[in-house]
Each structure stands twice: as structure tokens, then as C-alpha cells.
């Protein structure tokens, strides 16, 4: 999910490694997301949040958050990332969701 830029060039704390202004239109937000996806060679679908950051606010996604969505419901909600990521916890949650082997 591409959401609001965390450190755009037009903010008080711009990133040093990328130069992106905060998109002011949805079309521009889509363009930035596509550029990111292409430059990172992503092969998974990317969703783009609206300019009101509806999804980001709903899922408390800033700055990063890992979720597992199963059958349209939140099956796992990780801590705020990147420092709050617990990969072992996420992996354990995924394993618990797998069908039991006979």
C-alpha cells in the first residue's frame, strides 16, 4: 500500500535518499507509487491510498505496519515498524493459519 510520503522534500524532515514532494493529487500519488514499484522491481500488486489517507488511518499504518488479512478480516496486526516488526511473531501467525499436515 502506498500512503502519504513520510519524509517528502517539502517537509521539515525531508529524506536524504529520495527526492519526492508530497503528492497533491491522487494522479500524482499513483505516479509516485508506479515509479517506486518499477524501480524496486516489485512483482506484487500495489494499492494506493486516497489523499485523505483513509486506509492508512484505519489501519494505523504510519510509518509501517505488517498485517495478515484472512477472509476479509484482520488475522494478525504487527507493531509499528520498522522497529516494532517482529518477523518471528509474523511467521508464527502464518504457520498457525496453515492447514495441519497429516
C-alpha positions as CSV (number, residue, x, y, z in Angstrom):
1,X,0.0,0.0,0.0
2,X,1.4,3.4,-1.0
3,X,0.4,6.0,1.6
4,X,1.5,9.6,2.4
5,X,5.2,10.3,2.0
6,X,6.8,10.1,5.4
7,X,9.7,12.5,4.5
8,X,8.9,14.5,1.4
9,X,11.2,17.2,0.2
10,X,8.6,19.9,1.1
11,X,8.5,18.8,4.8
12,X,10.5,19.8,7.9
13,X,12.3,16.4,7.8
14,X,13.0,15.5,4.2
15,X,14.6,12.2,3.3
16,X,18.2,12.3,2.1
17,X,18.0,9.3,-0.2
18,X,14.9,10.2,-2.2
19,X,13.5,13.5,-3.5
20,X,9.8,13.3,-3.6
21,X,7.4,16.2,-2.9
22,X,4.2,15.2,-1.1
23,X,1.7,14.4,-3.9
24,X,-1.1,17.0,-4.1
25,X,-3.3,14.9,-6.4
26,X,-4.4,11.3,-6.5
27,X,-2.9,11.0,-10.0
28,X,0.5,12.2,-8.7
29,X,0.3,9.8,-5.8
30,X,-0.3,7.0,-8.4
31,X,2.6,8.1,-10.5
32,X,5.0,8.0,-7.5
33,X,3.7,4.6,-6.5
34,X,4.3,3.2,-10.0
35,X,7.8,4.7,-10.2
36,X,8.6,3.1,-6.8
37,X,7.2,-0.2,-7.9
38,X,9.1,-0.2,-11.2
39,X,12.4,1.0,-9.6
40,X,12.2,-1.7,-6.9
41,X,11.2,-4.4,-9.4
42,X,8.1,-5.3,-7.3
43,X,6.0,-8.1,-8.6
44,X,3.2,-7.8,-6.1
45,X,0.1,-5.6,-6.6
46,X,0.4,-2.1,-5.1
47,X,-2.6,-0.3,-3.8
48,X,-2.7,3.5,-3.5
49,X,-4.4,5.2,-0.6
50,X,-6.6,8.3,-1.2
51,X,-5.4,11.8,-0.4
52,X,-7.3,11.7,2.9
53,X,-5.2,8.7,3.9
54,X,-8.3,6.7,4.7
55,X,-6.7,3.3,4.7
56,X,-3.6,4.5,6.5
57,X,-5.6,6.0,9.3
58,X,-8.0,3.0,9.5
59,X,-5.1,0.5,9.8
60,X,-2.8,2.9,11.9
61,X,-0.2,2.2,9.2
62,X,2.2,5.1,9.7
63,X,5.1,4.7,9.4
64,X,4.9,0.9,8.6
65,X,2.8,-1.9,9.8
66,X,2.5,-5.6,8.9
67,X,-0.9,-7.2,8.7
68,X,-2.3,-10.6,7.6
69,X,-5.8,-10.3,6.2
70,X,-7.7,-13.6,6.0
71,X,-11.2,-14.0,4.8
72,X,-11.6,-10.2,4.8
73,X,-10.7,-9.9,8.5
74,X,-7.5,-8.9,10.3
75,X,-5.9,-12.1,11.4
76,X,-2.6,-10.5,12.5
77,X,-1.6,-6.9,13.3
78,X,2.1,-6.3,13.9
79,X,3.7,-3.5,15.8
80,X,4.6,-0.1,14.4
81,X,7.6,-0.6,12.1
82,X,10.2,-0.7,11.3
83,X,11.4,-1.1,14.9
84,X,8.2,-2.8,16.0
85,X,8.4,-5.5,13.4
86,X,8.6,-9.0,14.9
87,X,9.3,-11.3,12.0
88,X,9.2,-14.4,14.2
89,X,5.8,-13.4,15.5
90,X,4.5,-12.8,12.0
91,X,5.9,-16.2,10.8
92,X,4.3,-18.0,13.8
93,X,1.0,-16.4,12.9
94,X,1.3,-17.6,9.3
95,X,2.2,-21.1,10.4
96,X,-0.8,-21.2,12.7
97,X,-3.0,-20.4,9.8
98,X,-1.7,-23.1,7.5
99,X,-3.8,-26.3,7.2
100,X,-2.5,-29.0,9.5
101,X,-0.4,-31.7,7.8
102,X,-1.5,-35.3,8.2
